[in-house]
Amino acid sequence: MNDPKTKLRRREFLLTLGAGGAATAAVLASPLARQAGTPAATAEPRSSIGYRASEHVRNYYRTAKV
């Protein structure tokens, strides 16, 4: 009923999962990853006008009513 190969496969899977998590944490903690994640200082700020209820949006709301 309890196959030793099945237990070994589970243990190998859990070991691999733990090693992968540790490797991911190491990469994210590295200085190179922190530099790549920060936006450039020379980037222009995005000019967003925000949400606008245009005619097609109002049409969608009208047709989507339940």
PyMOL commands that place a pseudoatom at each C-alpha (Angstrom):
pseudoatom trace, name=CA, resn=MET, resi=1, chain=A, elem=C, hetatm=0, pos=[0.000, 0.000, 0.000]
pseudoatom trace, name=CA, resn=ASN, resi=2, chain=A, elem=C, hetatm=0, pos=[2.739, 2.472, 0.921]
pseudoatom trace, name=CA, resn=ASP, resi=3, chain=A, elem=C, hetatm=0, pos=[5.151, 2.369, -1.950]
pseudoatom trace, name=CA, resn=PRO, resi=4, chain=A, elem=C, hetatm=0, pos=[8.655, 3.567, -0.908]
pseudoatom trace, name=CA, resn=LYS, resi=5, chain=A, elem=C, hetatm=0, pos=[9.197, 4.995, -4.404]
pseudoatom trace, name=CA, resn=THR, resi=6, chain=A, elem=C, hetatm=0, pos=[6.175, 7.256, -3.959]
pseudoatom trace, name=CA, resn=LYS, resi=7, chain=A, elem=C, hetatm=0, pos=[7.553, 8.591, -0.675]
pseudoatom trace, name=CA, resn=LEU, resi=8, chain=A, elem=C, hetatm=0, pos=[10.919, 9.187, -2.292]
pseudoatom trace, name=CA, resn=ARG, resi=9, chain=A, elem=C, hetatm=0, pos=[9.321, 11.068, -5.200]
pseudoatom trace, name=CA, resn=ARG, resi=10, chain=A, elem=C, hetatm=0, pos=[7.417, 13.288, -2.778]
pseudoatom trace, name=CA, resn=ARG, resi=11, chain=A, elem=C, hetatm=0, pos=[10.566, 14.026, -0.830]
pseudoatom trace, name=CA, resn=GLU, resi=12, chain=A, elem=C, hetatm=0, pos=[12.467, 14.846, -4.002]
pseudoatom trace, name=CA, resn=PHE, resi=13, chain=A, elem=C, hetatm=0, pos=[9.658, 17.144, -5.094]
pseudoatom trace, name=CA, resn=LEU, resi=14, chain=A, elem=C, hetatm=0, pos=[9.593, 18.958, -1.767]
pseudoatom trace, name=CA, resn=LEU, resi=15, chain=A, elem=C, hetatm=0, pos=[13.388, 19.247, -1.747]
pseudoatom trace, name=CA, resn=THR, resi=16, chain=A, elem=C, hetatm=0, pos=[13.340, 20.678, -5.272]
pseudoatom trace, name=CA, resn=LEU, resi=17, chain=A, elem=C, hetatm=0, pos=[10.576, 23.086, -4.314]
pseudoatom trace, name=CA, resn=GLY, resi=18, chain=A, elem=C, hetatm=0, pos=[12.533, 24.296, -1.296]
pseudoatom trace, name=CA, resn=ALA, resi=19, chain=A, elem=C, hetatm=0, pos=[15.742, 24.708, -3.293]
pseudoatom trace, name=CA, resn=GLY, resi=20, chain=A, elem=C, hetatm=0, pos=[13.875, 26.623, -5.996]
pseudoatom trace, name=CA, resn=GLY, resi=21, chain=A, elem=C, hetatm=0, pos=[12.372, 28.949, -3.407]
pseudoatom trace, name=CA, resn=ALA, resi=22, chain=A, elem=C, hetatm=0, pos=[15.769, 29.589, -1.864]
pseudoatom trace, name=CA, resn=ALA, resi=23, chain=A, elem=C, hetatm=0, pos=[17.279, 30.302, -5.274]
pseudoatom trace, name=CA, resn=THR, resi=24, chain=A, elem=C, hetatm=0, pos=[14.466, 32.709, -6.098]
pseudoatom trace, name=CA, resn=ALA, resi=25, chain=A, elem=C, hetatm=0, pos=[14.937, 34.534, -2.801]
pseudoatom trace, name=CA, resn=ALA, resi=26, chain=A, elem=C, hetatm=0, pos=[18.668, 34.810, -3.445]
pseudoatom trace, name=CA, resn=VAL, resi=27, chain=A, elem=C, hetatm=0, pos=[18.129, 36.310, -6.879]
pseudoatom trace, name=CA, resn=LEU, resi=28, chain=A, elem=C, hetatm=0, pos=[15.577, 38.806, -5.606]
pseudoatom trace, name=CA, resn=ALA, resi=29, chain=A, elem=C, hetatm=0, pos=[17.871, 39.856, -2.776]
pseudoatom trace, name=CA, resn=SER, resi=30, chain=A, elem=C, hetatm=0, pos=[20.835, 40.474, -5.067]
pseudoatom trace, name=CA, resn=PRO, resi=31, chain=A, elem=C, hetatm=0, pos=[21.854, 44.078, -5.807]
pseudoatom trace, name=CA, resn=LEU, resi=32, chain=A, elem=C, hetatm=0, pos=[21.527, 43.478, -9.543]
pseudoatom trace, name=CA, resn=ALA, resi=33, chain=A, elem=C, hetatm=0, pos=[17.831, 42.610, -9.180]
pseudoatom trace, name=CA, resn=ARG, resi=34, chain=A, elem=C, hetatm=0, pos=[17.219, 45.731, -7.109]
pseudoatom trace, name=CA, resn=GLN, resi=35, chain=A, elem=C, hetatm=0, pos=[18.822, 47.920, -9.769]
pseudoatom trace, name=CA, resn=ALA, resi=36, chain=A, elem=C, hetatm=0, pos=[16.774, 46.348, -12.540]
pseudoatom trace, name=CA, resn=GLY, resi=37, chain=A, elem=C, hetatm=0, pos=[13.515, 46.875, -10.636]
pseudoatom trace, name=CA, resn=THR, resi=38, chain=A, elem=C, hetatm=0, pos=[13.895, 50.618, -10.116]
pseudoatom trace, name=CA, resn=PRO, resi=39, chain=A, elem=C, hetatm=0, pos=[12.685, 52.973, -12.826]
pseudoatom trace, name=CA, resn=ALA, resi=40, chain=A, elem=C, hetatm=0, pos=[15.184, 55.264, -14.468]
pseudoatom trace, name=CA, resn=ALA, resi=41, chain=A, elem=C, hetatm=0, pos=[15.481, 58.727, -12.961]
pseudoatom trace, name=CA, resn=THR, resi=42, chain=A, elem=C, hetatm=0, pos=[15.288, 60.324, -16.401]
pseudoatom trace, name=CA, resn=ALA, resi=43, chain=A, elem=C, hetatm=0, pos=[11.948, 58.743, -17.256]
pseudoatom trace, name=CA, resn=GLU, resi=44, chain=A, elem=C, hetatm=0, pos=[9.208, 61.269, -17.763]
pseudoatom trace, name=CA, resn=PRO, resi=45, chain=A, elem=C, hetatm=0, pos=[6.144, 60.984, -15.547]
pseudoatom trace, name=CA, resn=ARG, resi=46, chain=A, elem=C, hetatm=0, pos=[3.135, 59.478, -17.252]
pseudoatom trace, name=CA, resn=SER, resi=47, chain=A, elem=C, hetatm=0, pos=[0.455, 61.985, -18.044]
pseudoatom trace, name=CA, resn=SER, resi=48, chain=A, elem=C, hetatm=0, pos=[-2.792, 60.232, -17.319]
pseudoatom trace, name=CA, resn=ILE, resi=49, chain=A, elem=C, hetatm=0, pos=[-6.118, 61.905, -17.690]
pseudoatom trace, name=CA, resn=GLY, resi=50, chain=A, elem=C, hetatm=0, pos=[-7.861, 59.177, -15.747]
pseudoatom trace, name=CA, resn=TYR, resi=51, chain=A, elem=C, hetatm=0, pos=[-11.249, 57.610, -16.298]
pseudoatom trace, name=CA, resn=ARG, resi=52, chain=A, elem=C, hetatm=0, pos=[-13.587, 59.164, -18.825]
pseudoatom trace, name=CA, resn=ALA, resi=53, chain=A, elem=C, hetatm=0, pos=[-17.159, 58.062, -19.370]
pseudoatom trace, name=CA, resn=SER, resi=54, chain=A, elem=C, hetatm=0, pos=[-17.231, 58.367, -23.139]
pseudoatom trace, name=CA, resn=GLU, resi=55, chain=A, elem=C, hetatm=0, pos=[-20.134, 57.447, -25.404]
pseudoatom trace, name=CA, resn=HIS, resi=56, chain=A, elem=C, hetatm=0, pos=[-18.996, 53.863, -25.987]
pseudoatom trace, name=CA, resn=VAL, resi=57, chain=A, elem=C, hetatm=0, pos=[-18.498, 53.344, -22.229]
pseudoatom trace, name=CA, resn=ARG, resi=58, chain=A, elem=C, hetatm=0, pos=[-22.012, 54.606, -21.504]
pseudoatom trace, name=CA, resn=ASN, resi=59, chain=A, elem=C, hetatm=0, pos=[-23.331, 52.329, -24.268]
pseudoatom trace, name=CA, resn=TYR, resi=60, chain=A, elem=C, hetatm=0, pos=[-21.588, 49.349, -22.668]
pseudoatom trace, name=CA, resn=TYR, resi=61, chain=A, elem=C, hetatm=0, pos=[-23.043, 50.167, -19.257]
pseudoatom trace, name=CA, resn=ARG, resi=62, chain=A, elem=C, hetatm=0, pos=[-26.490, 50.504, -20.787]
pseudoatom trace, name=CA, resn=THR, resi=63, chain=A, elem=C, hetatm=0, pos=[-26.287, 47.133, -22.551]
pseudoatom trace, name=CA, resn=ALA, resi=64, chain=A, elem=C, hetatm=0, pos=[-24.687, 45.316, -19.595]
pseudoatom trace, name=CA, resn=LYS, resi=65, chain=A, elem=C, hetatm=0, pos=[-27.489, 46.031, -17.138]
pseudoatom trace, name=CA, resn=VAL, resi=66, chain=A, elem=C, hetatm=0, pos=[-29.073, 42.929, -15.736]
for i in range(1, 66): cmd.bond("trace and resi %d" % i, "trace and resi %d" % (i + 1))
show_as sticks, trace
zoom trace
